[in-house]
Amino acid sequence: MINTSILLEKYLQNYRFKMAEPYLIGDVLDFGGNNRELKKLVKGKYLVVNYDRSLMDNTHFDTIVSLAVIEHIPVKEVENIFKEFKIVLNKKGRIFLTIPTKMAKPVLKIMAFVGILDKENMGEHKHYWDEKDLRYLAKKAGFVVKKYKKFQFGFNQLAILEHI
């Protein structure tokens, strides 16, 4: 969970929210949505899933958002989660992801070490994804990357996935 009492953590969270906002269409699944902070930007039905993925059973969404989450999950489990996303995402829906880049790893570690970022949160990172990894993940789960871009000086990335 993001420690939003740390000023930079709160800033980064709000930055990701602003990037995601134009893509929040219809009913939204906020995967790893912390404390429901994104809800204020959603017009349709809104569901947060942090740990209990069974909450997604028998539901469907137009948008799935996962902001700075999948780097905290082992790769094999992420692959399984994306197979579940395939089932719950409506056919014309999309997934909006943000993930730190591999280049960010040493910078994030230093920032956590000096207390600018949450040490516990940074210590939970399991895998730093790159564009090739994301495209492979998408294809394996039956999605295509419709948009990919780096931001924040190349330390972060976003991807928008849709059904093939």
BANUBA-460702 format. One record per residue: residue number from 1; x, y, z of N, C-alpha, C in turn. Coordinates in Angstrom, 2 decimals. Layout:
N
+------+---------+---------+---------+---------+---------+---------+---------+---------+---------+
: resi :     n_u :     n_v :     n_w :    ca_u :    ca_v :    ca_w :     c_u :     c_v :     c_w :
+------+---------+---------+---------+---------+---------+---------+---------+---------+---------+
:  NUM :       X :       Y :       Z :       X :       Y :       Z :       X :       Y :       Z :
...
+------+---------+---------+---------+---------+---------+---------+---------+---------+---------+
REM end
This chain:
164
+------+---------+---------+---------+---------+---------+---------+---------+---------+---------+
: resi :     n_u :     n_v :     n_w :    ca_u :    ca_v :    ca_w :     c_u :     c_v :     c_w :
+------+---------+---------+---------+---------+---------+---------+---------+---------+---------+
:    1 :    0.83 :   -1.19 :    0.00 :    0.00 :    0.00 :    0.00 :    0.87 :    1.25 :    0.00 :
:    2 :    0.45 :    2.23 :   -0.72 :    1.19 :    3.48 :   -0.81 :    1.02 :    4.27 :    0.48 :
:    3 :    2.12 :    4.77 :    1.00 :    2.09 :    5.61 :    2.19 :    1.95 :    7.06 :    1.73 :
:    4 :    0.71 :    7.53 :    1.65 :    0.47 :    8.87 :    1.11 :    0.79 :    9.98 :    2.10 :
:    5 :    1.27 :    9.62 :    3.30 :    1.73 :   10.65 :    4.21 :    3.10 :   11.18 :    3.77 :
:    6 :    3.79 :   10.44 :    2.92 :    5.05 :   10.90 :    2.35 :    4.71 :   11.77 :    1.15 :
:    7 :    5.14 :   13.01 :    1.19 :    4.74 :   14.01 :    0.20 :    5.00 :   13.56 :   -1.25 :
:    8 :    6.17 :   13.02 :   -1.54 :    6.47 :   12.59 :   -2.91 :    5.57 :   11.43 :   -3.33 :
:    9 :    5.27 :   10.51 :   -2.42 :    4.36 :    9.40 :   -2.74 :    3.00 :    9.94 :   -3.14 :
:   10 :    2.49 :   10.91 :   -2.41 :    1.18 :   11.51 :   -2.70 :    1.22 :   12.22 :   -4.06 :
:   11 :    2.30 :   12.96 :   -4.31 :    2.44 :   13.65 :   -5.60 :    2.43 :   12.66 :   -6.76 :
:   12 :    3.22 :   11.58 :   -6.64 :    3.29 :   10.58 :   -7.71 :    1.95 :    9.91 :   -7.92 :
:   13 :    1.23 :    9.62 :   -6.84 :   -0.10 :    9.02 :   -6.95 :   -1.04 :    9.96 :   -7.72 :
:   14 :   -1.05 :   11.23 :   -7.35 :   -1.92 :   12.19 :   -8.03 :   -1.54 :   12.37 :   -9.50 :
:   15 :   -0.25 :   12.31 :   -9.80 :    0.22 :   12.40 :  -11.18 :   -0.34 :   11.23 :  -12.00 :
:   16 :   -0.25 :   10.02 :  -11.44 :   -0.80 :    8.85 :  -12.13 :   -2.30 :    8.97 :  -12.32 :
:   17 :   -3.01 :    9.51 :  -11.31 :   -4.46 :    9.71 :  -11.43 :   -4.78 :   10.63 :  -12.61 :
:   18 :   -4.04 :   11.72 :  -12.73 :   -4.28 :   12.67 :  -13.83 :   -4.06 :   12.00 :  -15.19 :
:   19 :   -3.06 :   11.14 :  -15.27 :   -2.79 :   10.45 :  -16.53 :   -3.90 :    9.45 :  -16.85 :
:   20 :   -4.44 :    8.80 :  -15.83 :   -5.47 :    7.78 :  -16.03 :   -6.84 :    8.37 :  -16.29 :
:   21 :   -7.11 :    9.54 :  -15.77 :   -8.47 :   10.11 :  -15.80 :   -9.14 :   10.09 :  -17.17 :
:   22 :   -8.47 :   10.46 :  -18.26 :   -9.16 :   10.44 :  -19.56 :   -9.59 :    9.04 :  -20.01 :
:   23 :   -9.01 :    8.01 :  -19.42 :   -9.28 :    6.63 :  -19.83 :  -10.29 :    5.93 :  -18.91 :
:   24 :  -10.78 :    6.62 :  -17.90 :  -11.72 :    6.03 :  -16.94 :  -13.13 :    6.08 :  -17.51 :
:   25 :  -13.45 :    5.11 :  -18.34 :  -14.72 :    5.09 :  -19.04 :  -15.60 :    3.98 :  -18.47 :
:   26 :  -16.86 :    4.32 :  -18.20 :  -17.82 :    3.31 :  -17.75 :  -17.50 :    2.76 :  -16.37 :
:   27 :  -17.75 :    1.46 :  -16.21 :  -17.50 :    0.78 :  -14.95 :  -16.01 :    0.46 :  -14.83 :
:   28 :  -15.43 :    0.73 :  -13.66 :  -13.98 :    0.66 :  -13.48 :  -13.59 :   -0.30 :  -12.37 :
:   29 :  -12.66 :   -1.18 :  -12.69 :  -11.99 :   -2.02 :  -11.70 :  -10.64 :   -1.37 :  -11.41 :
:   30 :  -10.43 :   -1.00 :  -10.17 :   -9.17 :   -0.39 :   -9.74 :   -8.37 :   -1.48 :   -9.05 :
:   31 :   -7.47 :   -2.10 :   -9.79 :   -6.70 :   -3.23 :   -9.27 :   -5.49 :   -2.71 :   -8.51 :
:   32 :   -5.51 :   -2.94 :   -7.19 :   -4.46 :   -2.41 :   -6.33 :   -4.74 :   -0.98 :   -5.94 :
:   33 :   -6.01 :   -0.64 :   -5.86 :   -6.46 :    0.74 :   -5.68 :   -6.32 :    1.33 :   -4.30 :
:   34 :   -5.47 :    0.74 :   -3.48 :   -5.12 :    1.32 :   -2.19 :   -6.38 :    1.57 :   -1.36 :
:   35 :   -6.71 :    2.83 :   -1.13 :   -7.84 :    3.19 :   -0.26 :   -8.98 :    3.86 :   -1.02 :
:   36 :   -9.18 :    3.46 :   -2.26 :  -10.30 :    3.96 :   -3.08 :  -10.16 :    5.43 :   -3.48 :
:   37 :   -8.94 :    5.97 :   -3.50 :   -8.74 :    7.38 :   -3.82 :   -9.19 :    7.74 :   -5.24 :
:   38 :   -9.13 :    6.79 :   -6.15 :   -9.47 :    7.05 :   -7.56 :  -10.98 :    7.18 :   -7.78 :
:   39 :  -11.77 :    6.72 :   -6.83 :  -13.23 :    6.68 :   -6.98 :  -13.82 :    8.03 :   -7.39 :
:   40 :  -13.27 :    9.10 :   -6.87 :  -13.82 :   10.44 :   -7.16 :  -13.77 :   10.80 :   -8.65 :
:   41 :  -12.95 :   10.07 :   -9.42 :  -12.83 :   10.35 :  -10.85 :  -13.67 :    9.43 :  -11.73 :
:   42 :  -14.36 :    8.48 :  -11.12 :  -15.10 :    7.45 :  -11.86 :  -16.59 :    7.79 :  -11.87 :
:   43 :  -17.17 :    7.73 :  -13.07 :  -18.61 :    8.03 :  -13.23 :  -19.49 :    6.79 :  -13.05 :
:   44 :  -18.99 :    5.62 :  -13.44 :  -19.78 :    4.40 :  -13.38 :  -19.54 :    3.63 :  -12.09 :
:   45 :  -19.84 :    2.33 :  -12.15 :  -19.60 :    1.43 :  -11.02 :  -18.09 :    1.38 :  -10.77 :
:   46 :  -17.71 :    1.26 :   -9.50 :  -16.30 :    1.28 :   -9.13 :  -16.03 :    0.17 :   -8.12 :
:   47 :  -15.01 :   -0.63 :   -8.42 :  -14.62 :   -1.70 :   -7.50 :  -13.11 :   -1.67 :   -7.32 :
:   48 :  -12.67 :   -1.72 :   -6.05 :  -11.25 :   -1.84 :   -5.74 :  -10.97 :   -3.28 :   -5.36 :
:   49 :   -9.92 :   -3.82 :   -5.96 :   -9.43 :   -5.14 :   -5.57 :   -7.97 :   -4.97 :   -5.17 :
:   50 :   -7.69 :   -5.21 :   -3.90 :   -6.32 :   -5.13 :   -3.43 :   -5.71 :   -6.53 :   -3.32 :
:   51 :   -6.33 :   -7.39 :   -2.56 :   -5.78 :   -8.73 :   -2.37 :   -6.77 :   -9.83 :   -2.73 :
:   52 :   -8.04 :   -9.60 :   -2.47 :   -9.06 :  -10.62 :   -2.67 :   -9.61 :  -10.55 :   -4.09 :
:   53 :   -8.97 :  -11.30 :   -5.00 :   -9.39 :  -11.27 :   -6.40 :  -10.74 :  -11.91 :   -6.63 :
:   54 :  -11.25 :  -12.66 :   -5.66 :  -12.57 :  -13.27 :   -5.84 :  -13.66 :  -12.20 :   -5.96 :
:   55 :  -13.36 :  -10.97 :   -5.55 :  -14.32 :   -9.87 :   -5.70 :  -14.64 :   -9.60 :   -7.18 :
:   56 :  -13.73 :  -10.03 :   -8.07 :  -13.94 :   -9.82 :   -9.52 :  -14.87 :  -10.87 :  -10.12 :
:   57 :  -15.13 :  -11.95 :   -9.40 :  -15.95 :  -13.03 :   -9.95 :  -17.33 :  -12.51 :  -10.35 :
:   58 :  -17.77 :  -12.93 :  -11.52 :  -19.10 :  -12.59 :  -12.04 :  -19.33 :  -11.10 :  -12.21 :
:   59 :  -18.26 :  -10.36 :  -12.50 :  -18.37 :   -8.93 :  -12.76 :  -17.74 :   -8.63 :  -14.10 :
:   60 :  -18.09 :   -7.48 :  -14.67 :  -17.51 :   -7.03 :  -15.93 :  -17.27 :   -5.53 :  -15.86 :
:   61 :  -16.20 :   -5.10 :  -16.53 :  -15.80 :   -3.70 :  -16.47 :  -15.44 :   -3.19 :  -17.84 :
:   62 :  -15.59 :   -1.88 :  -17.99 :  -15.20 :   -1.20 :  -19.22 :  -13.73 :   -0.79 :  -19.15 :
:   63 :  -13.25 :   -0.54 :  -17.95 :  -11.88 :   -0.10 :  -17.73 :  -11.30 :   -0.83 :  -16.53 :
:   64 :  -10.08 :   -1.30 :  -16.69 :   -9.31 :   -1.82 :  -15.55 :   -8.09 :   -0.92 :  -15.41 :
:   65 :   -7.89 :   -0.42 :  -14.22 :   -6.77 :    0.46 :  -13.93 :   -5.86 :   -0.24 :  -12.92 :
:   66 :   -4.57 :   -0.19 :  -13.17 :   -3.59 :   -0.74 :  -12.23 :   -2.40 :    0.21 :  -12.23 :
:   67 :   -2.36 :    1.07 :  -11.23 :   -1.37 :    2.14 :  -11.17 :   -0.26 :    1.79 :  -10.19 :
:   68 :    0.92 :    1.54 :  -10.72 :    2.11 :    1.22 :   -9.90 :    1.84 :    0.03 :   -8.99 :
:   69 :    1.32 :   -1.05 :   -9.60 :    0.95 :   -2.24 :   -8.82 :    1.70 :   -3.49 :   -9.27 :
:   70 :    1.73 :   -3.76 :  -10.57 :    2.20 :   -5.09 :  -10.99 :    3.67 :   -5.34 :  -10.69 :
:   71 :    4.43 :   -4.30 :  -10.45 :    5.83 :   -4.50 :  -10.07 :    5.96 :   -5.12 :   -8.68 :
:   72 :    4.89 :   -5.12 :   -7.92 :    4.87 :   -5.68 :   -6.57 :    4.47 :   -7.16 :   -6.55 :
:   73 :    4.14 :   -7.71 :   -7.71 :    3.59 :   -9.06 :   -7.80 :    4.54 :   -9.94 :   -8.61 :
:   74 :    4.79 :  -11.18 :   -8.16 :    5.64 :  -12.08 :   -8.95 :    5.10 :  -12.25 :  -10.37 :
:   75 :    6.00 :  -12.35 :  -11.34 :    5.63 :  -12.38 :  -12.76 :    4.58 :  -13.45 :  -13.07 :
:   76 :    4.76 :  -14.67 :  -12.57 :    3.79 :  -15.75 :  -12.86 :    2.39 :  -15.37 :  -12.37 :
:   77 :    2.32 :  -14.75 :  -11.21 :    1.02 :  -14.35 :  -10.68 :    0.42 :  -13.23 :  -11.53 :
:   78 :    1.26 :  -12.31 :  -12.01 :    0.75 :  -11.24 :  -12.89 :    0.15 :  -11.87 :  -14.14 :
:   79 :    0.81 :  -12.88 :  -14.70 :    0.27 :  -13.56 :  -15.88 :   -1.10 :  -14.14 :  -15.59 :
:   80 :   -1.29 :  -14.73 :  -14.42 :   -2.60 :  -15.28 :  -14.04 :   -3.63 :  -14.18 :  -13.85 :
:   81 :   -3.22 :  -13.09 :  -13.25 :   -4.13 :  -11.95 :  -13.04 :   -4.61 :  -11.43 :  -14.39 :
:   82 :   -3.72 :  -11.35 :  -15.38 :   -4.11 :  -10.83 :  -16.68 :   -5.05 :  -11.79 :  -17.41 :
:   83 :   -4.94 :  -13.06 :  -17.14 :   -5.92 :  -14.01 :  -17.69 :   -7.29 :  -13.75 :  -17.07 :
:   84 :   -7.31 :  -13.39 :  -15.79 :   -8.57 :  -13.04 :  -15.14 :   -9.10 :  -11.72 :  -15.70 :
:   85 :   -8.21 :  -10.77 :  -15.96 :   -8.63 :   -9.51 :  -16.58 :   -9.32 :   -9.76 :  -17.92 :
:   86 :   -8.81 :  -10.72 :  -18.67 :   -9.37 :  -11.05 :  -19.98 :  -10.85 :  -11.44 :  -19.85 :
:   87 :  -11.17 :  -12.11 :  -18.76 :  -12.55 :  -12.57 :  -18.53 :  -13.46 :  -11.42 :  -18.09 :
:   88 :  -12.97 :  -10.53 :  -17.23 :  -13.84 :   -9.51 :  -16.65 :  -13.87 :   -8.20 :  -17.44 :
:   89 :  -12.94 :   -8.03 :  -18.40 :  -12.94 :   -6.81 :  -19.20 :  -13.90 :   -6.96 :  -20.37 :
:   90 :  -14.83 :   -6.03 :  -20.49 :  -15.76 :   -6.03 :  -21.62 :  -14.99 :   -5.99 :  -22.94 :
:   91 :  -15.58 :   -6.52 :  -23.99 :  -14.89 :   -6.68 :  -25.28 :  -14.33 :   -5.38 :  -25.84 :
:   92 :  -14.98 :   -4.27 :  -25.62 :  -14.47 :   -2.99 :  -26.11 :  -13.78 :   -2.20 :  -25.00 :
:   93 :  -13.46 :   -2.89 :  -23.91 :  -12.82 :   -2.24 :  -22.77 :  -11.32 :   -2.10 :  -22.93 :
:   94 :  -10.71 :   -1.49 :  -21.92 :   -9.26 :   -1.29 :  -21.95 :   -8.67 :   -1.40 :  -20.55 :
:   95 :   -7.39 :   -1.69 :  -20.54 :   -6.61 :   -1.74 :  -19.30 :   -5.63 :   -0.58 :  -19.35 :
:   96 :   -5.54 :    0.16 :  -18.27 :   -4.60 :    1.28 :  -18.16 :   -3.62 :    0.95 :  -17.04 :
:   97 :   -2.33 :    0.85 :  -17.39 :   -1.29 :    0.49 :  -16.43 :   -0.24 :    1.58 :  -16.33 :
:   98 :    0.31 :    1.76 :  -15.13 :    1.56 :    2.48 :  -14.98 :    2.51 :    1.58 :  -14.19 :
:   99 :    3.79 :    1.62 :  -14.59 :    4.80 :    0.75 :  -13.99 :    6.13 :    1.49 :  -14.06 :
:  100 :    6.93 :    1.47 :  -12.98 :    8.27 :    2.06 :  -13.11 :    9.12 :    1.27 :  -14.09 :
:  101 :   10.01 :    1.95 :  -14.77 :   10.90 :    1.29 :  -15.72 :   12.09 :    0.66 :  -14.99 :
:  102 :   12.81 :   -0.19 :  -15.70 :   14.01 :   -0.79 :  -15.13 :   15.05 :    0.28 :  -14.78 :
:  103 :   15.09 :    1.33 :  -15.57 :   16.02 :    2.43 :  -15.32 :   15.75 :    3.11 :  -13.98 :
:  104 :   14.50 :    3.03 :  -13.50 :   14.12 :    3.69 :  -12.25 :   14.63 :    2.96 :  -11.01 :
:  105 :   14.93 :    1.69 :  -11.14 :   15.26 :    0.87 :   -9.97 :   16.33 :    1.49 :   -9.06 :
:  106 :   17.52 :    1.84 :   -9.57 :   18.53 :    2.38 :   -8.64 :   18.11 :    3.72 :   -8.05 :
:  107 :   17.42 :    4.54 :   -8.82 :   16.97 :    5.84 :   -8.32 :   15.94 :    5.66 :   -7.21 :
:  108 :   14.99 :    4.76 :   -7.42 :   13.97 :    4.50 :   -6.40 :   14.61 :    3.94 :   -5.13 :
:  109 :   15.59 :    3.07 :   -5.28 :   16.27 :    2.50 :   -4.10 :   16.97 :    3.59 :   -3.29 :
:  110 :   17.64 :    4.50 :   -3.98 :   18.32 :    5.60 :   -3.28 :   17.30 :    6.50 :   -2.59 :
:  111 :   16.23 :    6.84 :   -3.30 :   15.19 :    7.71 :   -2.72 :   14.54 :    7.06 :   -1.50 :
:  112 :   14.36 :    5.75 :   -1.56 :   13.80 :    5.04 :   -0.40 :   14.81 :    5.01 :    0.75 :
:  113 :   16.07 :    4.80 :    0.43 :   17.12 :    4.74 :    1.45 :   17.21 :    6.04 :    2.24 :
:  114 :   17.09 :    7.17 :    1.55 :   17.19 :    8.47 :    2.24 :   15.83 :    8.95 :    2.79 :
:  115 :   14.76 :    8.16 :    2.57 :   13.47 :    8.48 :    3.17 :   12.56 :    9.36 :    2.35 :
:  116 :   12.91 :    9.61 :    1.10 :   12.04 :   10.41 :    0.23 :   10.86 :    9.59 :   -0.25 :
:  117 :   11.06 :    8.29 :   -0.39 :    9.99 :    7.35 :   -0.75 :    9.89 :    6.30 :    0.35 :
:  118 :    8.77 :    5.62 :    0.38 :    8.49 :    4.59 :    1.38 :    9.39 :    3.38 :    1.16 :
:  119 :   10.28 :    3.10 :    2.12 :   11.22 :    1.97 :    2.01 :   10.50 :    0.64 :    1.88 :
:  120 :    9.45 :    0.44 :    2.66 :    8.72 :   -0.83 :    2.61 :    8.11 :   -1.05 :    1.24 :
:  121 :    7.49 :   -0.01 :    0.71 :    6.86 :   -0.09 :   -0.61 :    7.89 :   -0.43 :   -1.68 :
:  122 :    9.02 :    0.26 :   -1.69 :   10.05 :    0.01 :   -2.69 :   10.67 :   -1.38 :   -2.51 :
:  123 :   10.78 :   -1.83 :   -1.28 :   11.34 :   -3.15 :   -1.01 :   10.47 :   -4.29 :   -1.50 :
:  124 :    9.20 :   -4.00 :   -1.77 :    8.27 :   -5.03 :   -2.24 :    8.32 :   -5.22 :   -3.75 :
:  125 :    9.10 :   -4.43 :   -4.46 :    9.16 :   -4.58 :   -5.92 :    9.77 :   -5.92 :   -6.28 :
:  126 :    9.04 :   -6.69 :   -7.09 :    9.47 :   -8.03 :   -7.49 :   10.12 :   -8.05 :   -8.87 :
:  127 :    9.64 :   -7.17 :   -9.77 :   10.10 :   -7.19 :  -11.16 :    9.92 :   -5.80 :  -11.76 :
:  128 :   10.94 :   -5.34 :  -12.43 :   10.84 :   -4.08 :  -13.18 :   10.60 :   -4.43 :  -14.63 :
:  129 :    9.46 :   -4.03 :  -15.14 :    9.02 :   -4.37 :  -16.48 :    9.57 :   -3.38 :  -17.49 :
:  130 :    9.82 :   -3.85 :  -18.71 :   10.15 :   -2.95 :  -19.81 :    9.07 :   -3.13 :  -20.89 :
:  131 :    9.19 :   -2.37 :  -21.95 :    8.17 :   -2.42 :  -23.01 :    8.03 :   -3.82 :  -23.59 :
:  132 :    9.15 :   -4.48 :  -23.82 :    9.11 :   -5.84 :  -24.38 :    8.36 :   -6.79 :  -23.44 :
:  133 :    8.64 :   -6.69 :  -22.13 :    7.94 :   -7.52 :  -21.13 :    6.43 :   -7.27 :  -21.18 :
:  134 :    6.06 :   -6.01 :  -21.26 :    4.63 :   -5.65 :  -21.25 :    3.93 :   -6.16 :  -22.51 :
:  135 :    4.59 :   -6.03 :  -23.63 :    3.99 :   -6.52 :  -24.87 :    3.84 :   -8.05 :  -24.85 :
:  136 :    4.82 :   -8.72 :  -24.29 :    4.75 :  -10.18 :  -24.15 :    3.61 :  -10.57 :  -23.21 :
:  137 :    3.51 :   -9.90 :  -22.07 :    2.44 :  -10.16 :  -21.12 :    1.08 :   -9.96 :  -21.78 :
:  138 :    0.93 :   -8.86 :  -22.48 :   -0.34 :   -8.55 :  -23.15 :   -0.70 :   -9.66 :  -24.14 :
:  139 :    0.24 :  -10.00 :  -25.01 :   -0.03 :  -11.02 :  -26.04 :   -0.39 :  -12.36 :  -25.40 :
:  140 :    0.35 :  -12.75 :  -24.38 :    0.12 :  -14.03 :  -23.72 :   -1.29 :  -14.11 :  -23.11 :
:  141 :   -1.80 :  -12.96 :  -22.65 :   -3.12 :  -12.93 :  -22.03 :   -4.24 :  -12.63 :  -23.02 :
:  142 :   -3.90 :  -12.39 :  -24.29 :   -4.94 :  -12.13 :  -25.29 :   -5.26 :  -10.66 :  -25.47 :
:  143 :   -4.29 :   -9.80 :  -25.17 :   -4.45 :   -8.36 :  -25.34 :   -3.42 :   -7.85 :  -26.32 :
:  144 :   -3.61 :   -6.63 :  -26.77 :   -2.64 :   -5.93 :  -27.58 :   -2.38 :   -4.58 :  -26.92 :
:  145 :   -1.14 :   -4.11 :  -26.99 :   -0.79 :   -2.80 :  -26.45 :   -1.18 :   -1.75 :  -27.50 :
:  146 :   -2.17 :   -0.94 :  -27.18 :   -2.65 :    0.09 :  -28.11 :   -1.86 :    1.38 :  -27.95 :
:  147 :   -1.32 :    1.61 :  -26.76 :   -0.52 :    2.81 :  -26.52 :    0.54 :    2.46 :  -25.50 :
:  148 :    1.73 :    2.97 :  -25.72 :    2.83 :    2.80 :  -24.78 :    3.63 :    4.09 :  -24.78 :
:  149 :    3.98 :    4.56 :  -23.59 :    4.86 :    5.72 :  -23.53 :    5.54 :    5.77 :  -22.18 :
:  150 :    6.72 :    6.37 :  -22.19 :    7.45 :    6.63 :  -20.95 :    7.16 :    8.05 :  -20.52 :
:  151 :    7.21 :    8.29 :  -19.21 :    7.02 :    9.63 :  -18.69 :    7.89 :    9.79 :  -17.45 :
:  152 :    7.88 :   10.96 :  -16.88 :    8.71 :   11.29 :  -15.72 :   10.18 :   10.96 :  -16.01 :
:  153 :   10.69 :   11.56 :  -17.09 :   12.09 :   11.43 :  -17.50 :   12.50 :    9.99 :  -17.80 :
:  154 :   11.53 :    9.17 :  -18.21 :   11.81 :    7.78 :  -18.56 :   11.83 :    6.83 :  -17.38 :
:  155 :   11.50 :    7.32 :  -16.19 :   11.49 :    6.48 :  -15.00 :   10.17 :    5.75 :  -14.80 :
:  156 :    9.16 :    6.13 :  -15.55 :    7.86 :    5.51 :  -15.43 :    7.32 :    5.26 :  -16.83 :
:  157 :    6.35 :    4.37 :  -16.93 :    5.76 :    4.04 :  -18.23 :    4.28 :    3.76 :  -18.06 :
:  158 :    3.58 :    3.97 :  -19.15 :    2.16 :    3.61 :  -19.16 :    1.90 :    2.75 :  -20.38 :
:  159 :    0.93 :    1.90 :  -20.22 :    0.48 :    1.06 :  -21.33 :   -1.02 :    0.97 :  -21.29 :
:  160 :   -1.62 :    1.00 :  -22.47 :   -3.05 :    0.81 :  -22.60 :   -3.23 :   -0.45 :  -23.43 :
:  161 :   -3.95 :   -1.40 :  -22.85 :   -4.17 :   -2.70 :  -23.49 :   -5.64 :   -2.86 :  -23.85 :
:  162 :   -5.87 :   -3.54 :  -24.96 :   -7.24 :   -3.87 :  -25.39 :   -7.26 :   -5.32 :  -25.85 :
:  163 :   -8.46 :   -5.89 :  -25.93 :   -8.62 :   -7.24 :  -26.44 :   -8.08 :   -7.32 :  -27.86 :
:  164 :   -7.49 :   -8.47 :  -28.20 :   -7.04 :   -8.69 :  -29.59 :   -8.25 :   -8.82 :  -30.47 :
+------+---------+---------+---------+---------+---------+---------+---------+---------+---------+
REM end
